[in-house]
Amino acid sequence: MKSSNILFCFILAYILTFVTTPMVKSLAFKIGAVDVPRDNRRMHKRPTARLGGLAIFFGFIVSMFVFFNIDKTMLGVLAGCIIIVVLGVFDDIYALGAKFKFAVQLIAALCPVLAGVRIDFVKVPEFISSYGYIGLGWFAFPLTVIWIVGITNAVNLLDGLDGLACGVSSISALTLLCIALIVGEPDVAFVTAALAGACFGFLPYNFNPAKLFMGDTGALFLGYMLAAISVQGLFKGYAVISIAAPILILGLPIFDTSAAILRRLKKGQPIMSPDRGHLHHRLVDAGFSQKQAVTIIYLLCLLLCITAVALIATGAVSFSVFVIVIAAFIVFLYAAPKLIECLSDKDEK
């Protein structure tokens, strides 16, 4: 594995995405893929083009074909990827129903699973299993599908502020790249390099105030790819970190989505119904600007990702440390916005 090729893969994806994004913006206005602010969940004030994810996908897929030897497994991943992107394009134009989108996502998730991208087993501490791992058998199929569909939607739900979902995806992709280099996974390294490069190529257009949004095309694509890559590169081994690493790297979208589901169930609302209770909404409502809220979430994501890399790099990790980090993050996720609101109220008084 030549590190220079990985760098060139990143650069090519970056350049292609950066160059094609203005073209995609023009296309979005022509075909009606425009986000018009109609409710208080929207943070923007004027109609803004969606479909930016199409440029991210283009930069990624071209880089993949240039630098990567596409095998059967990757064909399965890319087949599902194309289904997800087509779904996102139509959703950005026509605003498809949640149930239909979910059904298509299930079909897309089956593509890599049937091609061999599965969580066949997870390694655990010896006090859980004397063998050091637990084989999942037939349960690997539904579990992997649930993981891919769950992360796909989690990243999509995170796409609520300018540059938020794309930035978090960039950090996650770079972290997966670092881990792939550490453990010697060249295939994962090339895929994550292309994904990170494409994200970075789009971000200059997506930072606040955003010139265009990546839309469901981009959010679903990034979520799907991060989920599939994490299965292929992390769930296959490396002691307890095979459980910890992907959960830490994707911790923000996982916990934000989990909190949203619990919140809606508690209120008796459908779990797919939108609301204004996500972490980024709460930070903005607490008085932070969009840029400040995004920066805070970036730092949280970076902290989790650094922890994941540390777990991999040291090779001496206890399950208790992982549990403590996750517990602390959950407490912060719920407590920080409320604490900020209290402090803001005191300042006003």
BELGIKA-V346125 format. One record per pair of residues at least 6 apart in sequence whose C-alpha atoms are under 7 Angstrom apart, sorted by the first residue. I is the first residue (numbers start at 0). J is the second residue. Records with the same first field share a line. If there is no record, write none. Layout:
BEGIN
I: J, J
END
This chain:
BEGIN
0: 185
5: 189, 192
8: 62, 66, 189, 192, 193
9: 192, 193, 195, 196
10: 196
11: 62
12: 58, 59, 62, 193, 196, 197
13: 58, 196, 197, 199, 200
14: 200
15: 58
16: 54, 55, 57, 58, 197, 200, 201
17: 200, 201
19: 54
20: 51, 54, 201
23: 50, 51, 54
24: 48, 51, 211
27: 33, 48, 49, 50
28: 48
31: 92
32: 48, 49, 50, 91, 92
33: 46, 47, 48, 49
34: 46, 47, 48, 49
35: 45, 46, 47
36: 43, 44, 45, 46
40: 275
42: 160
47: 211
48: 211, 212
49: 91, 211, 212, 213, 214
50: 88, 91, 212, 213, 214, 216
51: 211, 212, 213, 214, 217
52: 213, 214, 216, 217
53: 216, 217
55: 197, 198, 201, 217
58: 197
59: 193, 194, 197
62: 193
63: 190, 193
67: 189
71: 114
72: 111, 114, 115, 116
75: 110, 111, 114
76: 110, 111
78: 110
79: 107, 108, 110, 111
80: 107, 220
82: 107
83: 104, 107, 219, 220
84: 216, 220
87: 215, 216, 219
88: 216
90: 215
91: 214, 215, 216
104: 148
105: 144, 148
108: 144, 147, 148
109: 144
112: 140, 143
116: 230, 231
117: 139, 140, 143, 230
118: 139, 143, 230, 234
119: 134, 135, 136, 139
120: 132, 133, 134, 135
121: 132, 133, 134, 234, 235, 236, 241, 242
122: 131, 132, 133, 236, 238, 239, 241
123: 131, 132, 238, 239
124: 131, 239, 318
125: 131
146: 226
147: 223, 226, 227
150: 222, 223, 226, 253
151: 219, 222, 223, 226
152: 219, 222
153: 252, 253, 256
154: 164, 218, 219, 222, 252
155: 215, 218, 219, 222
157: 164, 252
158: 164, 218
160: 289
161: 205, 206, 207, 208, 209
162: 202, 205, 206, 207
163: 293
164: 218
165: 198, 202
167: 297, 300
168: 221
169: 195, 198, 199
170: 301
171: 248, 249, 304
172: 191, 194, 195
173: 191, 195
174: 304, 308
175: 191
176: 188, 191, 192
178: 308, 311
179: 185, 187, 188
180: 188
187: 228, 232
204: 210, 211
205: 211, 212
207: 290
229: 245
233: 241, 245
234: 241, 242
235: 241
239: 318
240: 310, 311
243: 321
244: 307
247: 303, 304, 307
248: 303, 304, 307
251: 300
255: 277, 278
259: 277
260: 270
263: 269, 270
264: 270
279: 292
281: 336
282: 292, 336
283: 289, 292
285: 336, 339, 340
310: 316
END
